[in-house]
Amino acid sequence: MGNLVRNEAAQDLSQFQLPDGFRGRSRVAVQLWWLIQSTVFRWSPQVAYGFRRWLLRRFGAKVGSHVLVRPSASTTYPWKVTIGDHAWIGDEVVLYSLGDIEIGANAVVSQLSYLCTGSHDYSRVDFPIYAKKITVEPEAWIGAGVFVAPGVTIGHGAVIGARSSVFADMPAMMVCIGHPCKPVKNRQMTAG
């Protein structure tokens, strides 16, 4: 068929407009958070979990007790993040919270994982941005280097294998792996 030449634009970024109120706070608040996050948050000693919880709360995050957030983790808009008691957020995790992110109690988001609540409508020339909530239910474990797409729910106690790409909801108490991620077996529990 050869190369097709299109006369219309696939996307024209000069037409892009950020929707009013999309960030959820003023530009000043956003810039202040990014400054704090890139300095005192990131430079804080690894064991300073209480201090990082305190900083996140000061910027509107709802953070439970005994939450462990590593200093290299990043959060785009903390006021759109909720983290339940005893949850862990690992090294270099990105909480791309253009939309809400809810992480349940005793859930783990392992190192280098990326929870992405935002995307663009590629079918429109003005490339509009949108956000959809991500929910990680209690006791779920997201393994290392996992990508979670906008609008996804990880079920209660589910395990998402390392390097998986999650584009659809994953069921409770299942081990799920792959590209795209799919449930492969029940999560078997034994007494500890």
BAPALUM-970921 format. One record per residue: chain; residue number from 1; x, z, y of N, C-alpha, C, O in turn. Coordinates in Angstrom, 2 decimals. Example, Ala and Ser with C-alpha at 12.3 -4.5 7.8 and 13.67 -1.06 7.14 Angstrom:
2
- A  1  13.19  7.80  -5.69  12.30  7.80  -4.50  13.20  7.80  -3.30  14.24  8.46  -3.32;
- A  2  12.85  7.08  -2.25  13.67  7.14  -1.06  12.90  7.87  0.03  13.41  8.04  1.14;
This chain:
192
- A  1  0.81  0.00  -1.20  0.00  0.00  0.00  0.85  0.00  1.26  0.35  -0.32  2.34;
- A  2  2.12  0.35  1.14  2.98  0.32  2.31  2.69  1.45  3.28  1.90  2.35  2.99;
- A  3  3.33  1.38  4.43  3.13  2.41  5.45  1.89  2.10  6.27  1.71  0.98  6.74;
- A  4  1.06  3.09  6.45  -0.12  2.95  7.29  0.22  3.44  8.69  0.86  4.48  8.85;
- A  5  -0.19  2.70  9.69  0.01  3.09  11.07  -1.31  3.59  11.60  -2.33  2.91  11.54;
- A  6  -1.27  4.80  12.14  -2.50  5.39  12.68  -2.44  5.34  14.20  -1.40  5.60  14.80;
- A  7  -3.55  5.00  14.80  -3.62  4.98  16.26  -4.01  6.33  16.84  -3.63  6.65  17.96;
- A  8  -4.77  7.13  16.08  -5.17  8.43  16.62  -4.12  9.49  16.26  -3.41  9.37  15.27;
- A  9  -4.07  10.52  17.08  -3.11  11.60  16.85  -3.61  12.51  15.73  -4.80  12.78  15.63;
- A  10  -2.67  12.96  14.90  -3.01  13.95  13.88  -3.15  15.32  14.53  -4.04  16.10  14.16;
- A  11  -2.29  15.62  15.47  -2.42  16.85  16.26  -1.74  16.63  17.59  -0.71  15.97  17.68;
- A  12  -2.33  17.19  18.61  -1.81  17.11  19.97  -1.74  18.54  20.49  -2.74  19.09  20.95;
- A  13  -0.56  19.14  20.41  -0.40  20.54  20.75  -0.61  20.84  22.23  -0.77  22.00  22.61;
- A  14  -0.61  19.80  23.08  -0.91  20.03  24.49  -2.37  20.44  24.67  -2.74  20.97  25.72;
- A  15  -3.21  20.21  23.66  -4.62  20.60  23.73  -4.87  21.99  23.16  -5.98  22.52  23.28;
- A  16  -3.86  22.60  22.55  -4.04  23.92  21.94  -4.35  24.97  22.99  -3.74  25.00  24.06;
- A  17  -5.31  25.85  22.67  -5.62  26.99  23.53  -5.81  28.22  22.67  -6.55  28.19  21.68;
- A  18  -5.14  29.30  23.04  -5.33  30.57  22.34  -6.68  31.12  22.76  -6.94  31.25  23.95;
- A  19  -7.55  31.45  21.80  -8.87  31.99  22.16  -8.75  33.28  22.97  -7.84  34.08  22.75;
- A  20  -9.68  33.48  23.90  -9.70  34.71  24.70  -9.75  35.92  23.78  -10.52  35.96  22.82;
- A  21  -8.92  36.90  24.08  -8.92  38.16  23.33  -8.34  38.07  21.94  -8.45  39.03  21.18;
- A  22  -7.71  36.97  21.57  -7.21  36.77  20.21  -6.21  37.84  19.81  -6.22  38.31  18.67;
- A  23  -5.34  38.22  20.73  -4.30  39.22  20.41  -4.89  40.62  20.26  -4.31  41.46  19.56;
- A  24  -6.01  40.88  20.89  -6.63  42.20  20.80  -6.14  43.20  21.83  -6.74  44.26  21.98;
- A  25  -5.10  42.88  22.53  -4.56  43.72  23.61  -3.96  42.79  24.66  -3.86  41.58  24.45;
- A  26  -3.56  43.36  25.77  -2.98  42.58  26.87  -1.60  42.02  26.48  -0.96  42.50  25.54;
- A  27  -1.17  41.03  27.22  0.18  40.48  27.01  1.24  41.55  27.21  2.25  41.56  26.52;
- A  28  1.01  42.44  28.17  1.96  43.52  28.44  2.08  44.43  27.21  3.19  44.77  26.80;
- A  29  0.96  44.81  26.62  0.98  45.66  25.42  1.69  44.96  24.27  2.46  45.59  23.55;
- A  30  1.43  43.67  24.10  2.09  42.90  23.04  3.59  42.90  23.24  4.35  43.17  22.31;
- A  31  4.04  42.60  24.45  5.47  42.53  24.73  6.13  43.90  24.59  7.25  44.01  24.09;
- A  32  5.43  44.95  25.03  5.98  46.30  24.89  6.15  46.65  23.42  7.19  47.19  23.03;
- A  33  5.14  46.34  22.59  5.27  46.61  21.16  6.45  45.84  20.58  7.25  46.42  19.84;
- A  34  6.57  44.56  20.90  7.67  43.76  20.34  9.03  44.31  20.76  9.98  44.27  19.98;
- A  35  9.13  44.81  21.99  10.38  45.43  22.45  10.67  46.71  21.67  11.78  46.90  21.18;
- A  36  9.68  47.58  21.54  9.85  48.84  20.79  10.20  48.55  19.33  11.09  49.16  18.76;
- A  37  9.47  47.60  18.73  9.70  47.28  17.32  11.12  46.74  17.08  11.75  47.08  16.08;
- A  38  11.60  45.90  17.99  12.92  45.29  17.79  14.08  46.22  18.14  15.24  45.90  17.90;
- A  39  13.76  47.37  18.71  14.83  48.32  19.07  14.64  49.63  18.33  15.13  49.78  17.21;
- A  40  13.94  50.59  18.92  13.89  51.94  18.36  13.25  52.00  16.98  13.66  52.81  16.15;
- A  41  12.25  51.17  16.71  11.64  51.15  15.38  12.66  50.66  14.36  12.91  51.32  13.35;
- A  42  13.25  49.50  14.61  14.20  48.89  13.68  15.50  49.68  13.58  16.12  49.72  12.52;
- A  43  15.91  50.33  14.67  17.16  51.08  14.67  17.00  52.49  14.11  17.99  53.19  13.92;
- A  44  15.77  52.91  13.86  15.56  54.28  13.39  16.19  54.48  12.02  16.22  53.54  11.22;
- A  45  16.69  55.68  11.74  17.28  55.94  10.42  16.26  55.69  9.31  15.06  55.90  9.49;
- A  46  16.75  55.24  8.19  15.87  54.89  7.08  14.91  56.03  6.73  13.76  55.78  6.40;
- A  47  15.37  57.27  6.80  14.56  58.43  6.40  13.54  58.85  7.48  12.79  59.80  7.26;
- A  48  13.51  58.16  8.61  12.64  58.55  9.73  11.23  57.97  9.58  10.69  57.38  10.51;
- A  49  10.64  58.16  8.41  9.31  57.61  8.14  8.26  58.20  9.09  7.38  57.47  9.56;
- A  50  8.35  59.49  9.36  7.40  60.13  10.26  7.46  59.54  11.66  6.43  59.35  12.31;
- A  51  8.66  59.26  12.13  8.83  58.67  13.45  8.20  57.28  13.51  7.53  56.95  14.48;
- A  52  8.41  56.46  12.48  7.83  55.12  12.47  6.30  55.17  12.35  5.60  54.37  12.96;
- A  53  5.79  56.12  11.56  4.33  56.31  11.51  3.80  56.64  12.91  2.79  56.10  13.35;
- A  54  4.52  57.55  13.59  4.13  57.96  14.93  4.12  56.76  15.90  3.17  56.60  16.67;
- A  55  5.16  55.94  15.86  5.21  54.76  16.73  4.05  53.81  16.44  3.38  53.34  17.37;
- A  56  3.80  53.53  15.18  2.69  52.64  14.83  1.36  53.19  15.34  0.53  52.45  15.87;
- A  57  1.16  54.48  15.17  -0.08  55.10  15.64  -0.20  55.02  17.16  -1.29  54.80  17.68;
- A  58  0.92  55.20  17.88  0.88  55.12  19.34  0.42  53.73  19.79  -0.15  53.59  20.87;
- A  59  0.66  52.73  18.99  0.26  51.36  19.32  -1.03  50.95  18.61  -1.33  49.76  18.50;
- A  60  -1.79  51.93  18.12  -3.14  51.66  17.63  -3.31  51.45  16.15  -4.44  51.28  15.69;
- A  61  -2.23  51.47  15.37  -2.38  51.35  13.92  -3.03  52.60  13.37  -2.83  53.70  13.88;
- A  62  -3.82  52.43  12.33  -4.40  53.57  11.61  -3.53  53.78  10.38  -3.59  53.02  9.42;
- A  63  -2.71  54.83  10.42  -1.72  55.08  9.38  -1.99  56.44  8.77  -2.03  57.45  9.47;
- A  64  -2.17  56.46  7.44  -2.45  57.70  6.73  -1.23  58.60  6.60  -0.17  58.32  7.16;
- A  65  -1.41  59.68  5.86  -0.32  60.64  5.68  0.64  60.15  4.61  0.26  59.47  3.66;
- A  66  1.90  60.53  4.78  2.97  60.26  3.83  3.19  58.76  3.56  3.67  58.38  2.49;
- A  67  2.83  57.92  4.51  3.08  56.48  4.40  4.56  56.22  4.64  5.15  56.79  5.56;
- A  68  5.16  55.36  3.82  6.57  55.00  3.97  6.66  53.56  4.45  6.33  52.63  3.71;
- A  69  7.11  53.38  5.68  7.33  52.05  6.25  8.82  51.95  6.54  9.37  52.75  7.30;
- A  70  9.46  50.96  5.94  10.90  50.78  6.14  11.17  50.24  7.55  10.33  49.56  8.13;
- A  71  12.35  50.55  8.11  12.65  50.15  9.48  12.73  48.64  9.68  12.57  48.16  10.80;
- A  72  12.99  47.88  8.62  13.10  46.42  8.75  11.75  45.71  8.60  11.69  44.49  8.77;
- A  73  10.68  46.45  8.28  9.35  45.84  8.22  8.89  45.48  9.63  9.29  46.13  10.60;
- A  74  8.07  44.44  9.75  7.56  44.06  11.07  6.06  43.87  11.04  5.48  43.45  10.04;
- A  75  5.45  44.19  12.15  4.00  44.11  12.33  3.75  43.38  13.64  4.25  43.79  14.69;
- A  76  2.98  42.31  13.59  2.74  41.53  14.81  1.91  42.32  15.81  2.33  42.52  16.95;
- A  77  0.72  42.75  15.40  -0.16  43.53  16.27  -0.58  44.79  15.50  -1.51  44.73  14.70;
- A  78  0.08  45.92  15.74  -0.21  47.13  14.96  -1.65  47.61  15.10  -2.18  48.22  14.17;
- A  79  -2.29  47.35  16.22  -3.68  47.78  16.43  -4.65  47.07  15.49  -5.84  47.41  15.48;
- A  80  -4.18  46.10  14.72  -5.02  45.42  13.73  -4.66  45.82  12.30  -5.08  45.16  11.35;
- A  81  -3.90  46.90  12.15  -3.41  47.31  10.83  -3.92  48.70  10.47  -3.90  49.62  11.29;
- A  82  -4.37  48.84  9.22  -4.76  50.12  8.64  -3.98  50.31  7.34  -3.97  49.43  6.49;
- A  83  -3.32  51.46  7.20  -2.54  51.76  6.00  -2.98  53.13  5.47  -2.93  54.12  6.20;
- A  84  -3.41  53.18  4.21  -3.90  54.41  3.60  -2.80  55.37  3.19  -1.62  55.01  3.16;
- A  85  -3.20  56.60  2.88  -2.27  57.65  2.49  -1.34  57.22  1.35  -1.76  56.54  0.41;
- A  86  -0.10  57.62  1.44  0.92  57.43  0.40  1.24  55.97  0.09  1.84  55.68  -0.94;
- A  87  0.86  55.04  0.97  1.21  53.62  0.76  2.67  53.40  1.15  3.23  54.13  1.96;
- A  88  3.26  52.35  0.56  4.66  51.99  0.84  4.71  50.57  1.37  4.08  49.66  0.82;
- A  89  5.49  50.37  2.45  5.74  49.04  3.01  7.24  48.84  2.98  7.98  49.55  3.66;
- A  90  7.71  47.87  2.18  9.13  47.71  1.88  9.93  46.99  2.95  9.41  46.56  3.98;
- A  91  11.24  46.86  2.65  12.18  46.19  3.56  11.78  44.75  3.80  11.39  44.03  2.88;
- A  92  11.88  44.33  5.06  11.65  42.96  5.50  10.23  42.44  5.22  10.00  41.23  5.22;
- A  93  9.29  43.35  4.98  7.89  42.94  4.86  7.40  42.48  6.23  7.74  43.09  7.24;
- A  94  6.61  41.41  6.25  5.99  40.95  7.48  4.48  41.13  7.35  3.84  40.56  6.47;
- A  95  3.93  41.93  8.25  2.49  42.06  8.38  2.10  41.21  9.59  2.05  41.69  10.72;
- A  96  1.81  39.93  9.31  1.48  38.96  10.36  0.01  39.16  10.70  -0.87  38.43  10.25;
- A  97  -0.22  40.19  11.51  -1.56  40.72  11.73  -2.26  40.07  12.93  -2.68  40.76  13.86;
- A  98  -2.37  38.74  12.89  -3.21  38.09  13.89  -4.66  38.50  13.68  -5.44  38.60  14.63;
- A  99  -5.01  38.75  12.42  -6.29  39.34  12.04  -6.02  40.70  11.42  -4.87  41.12  11.30;
- A  100  -7.08  41.37  11.02  -6.94  42.71  10.44  -6.23  42.67  9.10  -6.43  41.74  8.30;
- A  101  -5.41  43.68  8.85  -4.80  43.93  7.55  -5.14  45.36  7.17  -4.90  46.30  7.93;
- A  102  -5.72  45.51  5.99  -6.05  46.83  5.48  -5.33  47.04  4.15  -5.54  46.29  3.20;
- A  103  -4.49  48.06  4.11  -3.71  48.40  2.91  -4.18  49.77  2.45  -4.09  50.75  3.19;
- A  104  -4.68  49.83  1.22  -5.28  51.05  0.72  -4.28  52.12  0.32  -3.07  51.88  0.28;
- A  105  -4.81  53.30  0.04  -4.00  54.44  -0.37  -3.24  54.12  -1.66  -3.77  53.48  -2.56;
- A  106  -2.00  54.58  -1.72  -1.14  54.42  -2.90  -0.84  52.97  -3.24  -0.42  52.68  -4.36;
- A  107  -1.04  52.06  -2.30  -0.69  50.65  -2.51  0.77  50.44  -2.11  1.32  51.17  -1.29;
- A  108  1.38  49.41  -2.71  2.77  49.07  -2.41  2.85  47.60  -2.01  2.33  46.73  -2.71;
- A  109  3.51  47.35  -0.88  3.85  45.98  -0.48  5.37  45.93  -0.51  6.04  46.50  0.36;
- A  110  5.91  45.25  -1.53  7.36  45.27  -1.76  8.12  44.35  -0.81  7.55  43.53  -0.09;
- A  111  9.44  44.53  -0.83  10.36  43.86  0.08  10.15  42.35  0.12  9.85  41.70  -0.88;
- A  112  10.32  41.82  1.34  10.27  40.40  1.63  8.90  39.76  1.44  8.80  38.53  1.46;
- A  113  7.86  40.56  1.26  6.52  39.98  1.16  5.99  39.65  2.56  6.40  40.24  3.56;
- A  114  5.05  38.68  2.59  4.52  38.17  3.86  3.01  38.13  3.75  2.45  37.32  3.01;
- A  115  2.34  39.00  4.50  0.88  39.02  4.55  0.47  38.28  5.82  0.67  38.78  6.93;
- A  116  -0.10  37.09  5.64  -0.34  36.15  6.74  -1.84  36.01  7.01  -2.54  35.33  6.26;
- A  117  -2.33  36.65  8.07  -3.76  36.58  8.37  -4.14  35.38  9.21  -5.33  35.12  9.40;
- A  118  -3.18  34.64  9.73  -3.50  33.55  10.65  -3.06  32.19  10.16  -2.12  32.05  9.38;
- A  119  -3.78  31.17  10.63  -3.42  29.79  10.33  -4.05  28.89  11.40  -4.56  29.36  12.41;
- A  120  -4.00  27.59  11.15  -4.56  26.60  12.08  -5.46  25.64  11.32  -5.28  25.40  10.13;
- A  121  -6.44  25.10  12.02  -7.32  24.07  11.45  -6.62  22.72  11.63  -6.66  22.13  12.71;
- A  122  -5.99  22.24  10.57  -5.22  21.00  10.64  -6.11  19.76  10.73  -5.61  18.66  10.96;
- A  123  -7.43  19.92  10.55  -8.32  18.76  10.61  -8.74  18.43  12.04  -9.40  17.41  12.28;
- A  124  -8.36  19.28  12.98  -8.71  19.04  14.39  -7.46  18.74  15.20  -6.42  19.36  15.00;
- A  125  -7.59  17.81  16.10  -6.44  17.36  16.89  -5.91  18.47  17.80  -4.72  18.47  18.11;
- A  126  -6.77  19.41  18.23  -6.31  20.49  19.10  -5.69  21.65  18.32  -5.26  22.63  18.94;
- A  127  -5.63  21.57  16.96  -4.90  22.50  16.09  -5.29  23.95  16.37  -4.41  24.78  16.57;
- A  128  -6.59  24.27  16.38  -7.01  25.63  16.76  -6.53  26.68  15.76  -6.43  26.43  14.56;
- A  129  -6.24  27.84  16.30  -5.77  28.96  15.49  -6.97  29.80  15.05  -7.98  29.87  15.75;
- A  130  -6.84  30.43  13.88  -7.87  31.36  13.43  -7.21  32.48  12.64  -6.05  32.37  12.23;
- A  131  -7.95  33.55  12.45  -7.45  34.69  11.69  -8.53  35.17  10.73  -9.72  35.15  11.06;
- A  132  -8.10  35.60  9.54  -9.00  36.17  8.54  -8.33  37.40  7.95  -7.13  37.40  7.68;
- A  133  -9.12  38.44  7.75  -8.63  39.72  7.26  -8.03  39.62  5.86  -8.53  38.90  5.00;
- A  134  -6.94  40.36  5.66  -6.36  40.57  4.33  -6.61  42.02  3.94  -6.39  42.93  4.73;
- A  135  -7.08  42.22  2.70  -7.30  43.55  2.17  -6.47  43.75  0.91  -6.55  42.95  -0.03;
- A  136  -5.67  44.79  0.90  -4.94  45.22  -0.30  -5.59  46.54  -0.70  -5.40  47.56  -0.03;
- A  137  -6.35  46.51  -1.78  -7.11  47.70  -2.15  -6.19  48.79  -2.70  -5.05  48.52  -3.08;
- A  138  -6.69  50.03  -2.76  -5.86  51.14  -3.22  -5.21  50.87  -4.57  -5.78  50.22  -5.45;
- A  139  -3.98  51.39  -4.70  -3.21  51.38  -5.94  -2.77  49.98  -6.40  -2.28  49.82  -7.52;
- A  140  -2.93  48.99  -5.54  -2.41  47.65  -5.86  -0.91  47.62  -5.57  -0.40  48.39  -4.76;
- A  141  -0.22  46.73  -6.26  1.22  46.54  -6.05  1.49  45.07  -5.83  1.23  44.24  -6.70;
- A  142  2.01  44.75  -4.65  2.43  43.39  -4.33  3.93  43.37  -4.53  4.67  44.04  -3.81;
- A  143  4.40  42.58  -5.50  5.81  42.51  -5.84  6.64  41.86  -4.74  6.12  41.45  -3.70;
- A  144  7.93  41.77  -4.98  8.88  41.26  -3.99  8.63  39.79  -3.66  8.38  38.98  -4.55;
- A  145  8.71  39.47  -2.38  8.67  38.09  -1.94  7.35  37.38  -2.13  7.34  36.16  -2.29;
- A  146  6.25  38.09  -2.12  4.92  37.49  -2.32  4.36  37.01  -0.99  4.50  37.68  0.04;
- A  147  3.71  35.85  -1.02  2.96  35.34  0.14  1.48  35.57  -0.12  0.96  35.20  -1.18;
- A  148  0.79  36.20  0.85  -0.65  36.42  0.76  -1.30  35.68  1.94  -0.97  35.94  3.10;
- A  149  -2.23  34.78  1.62  -2.87  33.91  2.62  -4.02  34.61  3.33  -4.52  35.63  2.86;
- A  150  -4.45  34.05  4.47  -5.57  34.62  5.22  -6.83  34.73  4.36  -7.14  33.85  3.56;
- A  151  -7.55  35.84  4.56  -8.84  36.03  3.91  -8.81  36.56  2.50  -9.86  36.70  1.87;
- A  152  -7.63  36.86  1.98  -7.48  37.27  0.57  -7.71  38.78  0.42  -7.34  39.57  1.29;
- A  153  -8.33  39.15  -0.71  -8.43  40.54  -1.13  -7.69  40.71  -2.45  -7.94  39.98  -3.41;
- A  154  -6.78  41.66  -2.48  -6.08  42.05  -3.71  -6.84  43.25  -4.26  -6.93  44.28  -3.60;
- A  155  -7.38  43.12  -5.47  -8.25  44.14  -6.03  -7.55  45.46  -6.33  -6.33  45.53  -6.43;
- A  156  -8.36  46.49  -6.48  -7.90  47.85  -6.76  -6.98  47.85  -8.00  -7.37  47.40  -9.07;
- A  157  -5.76  48.36  -7.83  -4.84  48.49  -8.94  -4.25  47.20  -9.47  -3.55  47.21  -10.48;
- A  158  -4.51  46.07  -8.81  -3.93  44.80  -9.25  -2.43  44.80  -9.03  -1.92  45.48  -8.14;
- A  159  -1.71  44.04  -9.85  -0.27  43.84  -9.71  -0.05  42.35  -9.44  -0.50  41.50  -10.21;
- A  160  0.65  42.04  -8.33  0.97  40.65  -8.00  2.46  40.47  -8.25  3.29  41.10  -7.59;
- A  161  2.79  39.60  -9.20  4.18  39.40  -9.59  5.05  38.84  -8.48  4.57  38.13  -7.59;
- A  162  6.33  39.16  -8.54  7.30  38.72  -7.53  7.25  37.22  -7.33  7.08  36.45  -8.27;
- A  163  7.39  36.82  -6.07  7.45  35.43  -5.64  6.16  34.64  -5.85  6.17  33.41  -5.77;
- A  164  5.07  35.33  -6.11  3.78  34.64  -6.26  3.25  34.22  -4.89  3.63  34.77  -3.86;
- A  165  2.35  33.23  -4.90  1.66  32.76  -3.70  0.17  32.95  -3.92  -0.42  32.32  -4.79;
- A  166  -0.43  33.83  -3.12  -1.82  34.24  -3.35  -2.72  33.58  -2.31  -2.66  33.89  -1.12;
- A  167  -3.56  32.64  -2.78  -4.46  31.91  -1.90  -5.93  32.23  -2.16  -6.81  31.72  -1.47;
- A  168  -6.20  33.07  -3.16  -7.58  33.45  -3.50  -7.59  34.93  -3.88  -6.54  35.50  -4.18;
- A  169  -8.77  35.53  -3.86  -8.90  36.94  -4.23  -8.40  37.17  -5.65  -8.61  36.34  -6.53;
- A  170  -7.73  38.31  -5.86  -7.25  38.70  -7.19  -8.05  39.90  -7.67  -8.31  40.82  -6.89;
- A  171  -8.44  39.91  -8.95  -9.31  40.96  -9.46  -8.60  42.29  -9.67  -7.37  42.35  -9.79;
- A  172  -9.39  43.35  -9.70  -8.88  44.71  -9.91  -8.24  44.84  -11.28  -8.66  44.20  -12.25;
- A  173  -7.21  45.68  -11.34  -6.56  46.09  -12.60  -6.08  44.92  -13.45  -6.10  44.98  -14.68;
- A  174  -5.64  43.85  -12.79  -5.07  42.70  -13.50  -3.65  42.45  -13.00  -3.34  42.69  -11.84;
- A  175  -2.80  41.97  -13.90  -1.47  41.49  -13.53  -1.65  40.00  -13.22  -2.18  39.25  -14.04;
- A  176  -1.19  39.59  -12.04  -1.41  38.23  -11.55  -0.07  37.64  -11.13  0.73  38.31  -10.47;
- A  177  0.16  36.39  -11.50  1.44  35.74  -11.16  1.23  34.27  -10.86  0.21  33.68  -11.23;
- A  178  2.21  33.68  -10.20  2.29  32.23  -10.11  2.04  31.61  -8.76  1.86  32.28  -7.74;
- A  179  2.05  30.27  -8.80  1.88  29.39  -7.62  0.87  28.32  -7.96  1.28  27.31  -8.53;
- A  180  -0.38  28.44  -7.68  -0.98  29.60  -7.05  -1.12  30.75  -8.04  -1.12  30.56  -9.25;
- A  181  -1.24  31.95  -7.49  -1.35  33.17  -8.28  -2.64  33.17  -9.09  -3.70  32.81  -8.59;
- A  182  -2.53  33.59  -10.36  -3.68  33.70  -11.25  -3.55  34.95  -12.09  -2.44  35.37  -12.42;
- A  183  -4.69  35.58  -12.45  -4.64  36.74  -13.35  -4.19  36.30  -14.75  -4.66  35.28  -15.26;
- A  184  -3.28  37.09  -15.36  -2.78  36.72  -16.69  -3.04  37.78  -17.75  -3.12  37.46  -18.94;
- A  185  -3.17  39.05  -17.35  -3.46  40.08  -18.34  -3.93  41.34  -17.64  -3.73  41.51  -16.43;
- A  186  -4.55  42.24  -18.41  -4.99  43.53  -17.89  -3.78  44.41  -17.59  -2.76  44.34  -18.28;
- A  187  -3.91  45.24  -16.57  -2.89  46.23  -16.28  -3.15  47.42  -17.20  -4.15  48.13  -17.03;
- A  188  -2.29  47.64  -18.13  -2.41  48.73  -19.10  -1.77  49.97  -18.52  -0.63  49.93  -18.06;
- A  189  -2.50  51.07  -18.53  -1.99  52.33  -17.98  -1.72  53.31  -19.11  -2.47  53.38  -20.08;
- A  190  -0.63  54.06  -18.98  -0.29  55.10  -19.93  -0.11  56.40  -19.18  0.14  56.39  -17.97;
- A  191  -0.24  57.50  -19.85  -0.07  58.80  -19.20  1.39  58.96  -18.76  2.31  58.52  -19.44;
- A  192  1.57  59.59  -17.58  2.90  59.71  -17.02  3.61  60.93  -17.32  4.75  61.11  -16.88;
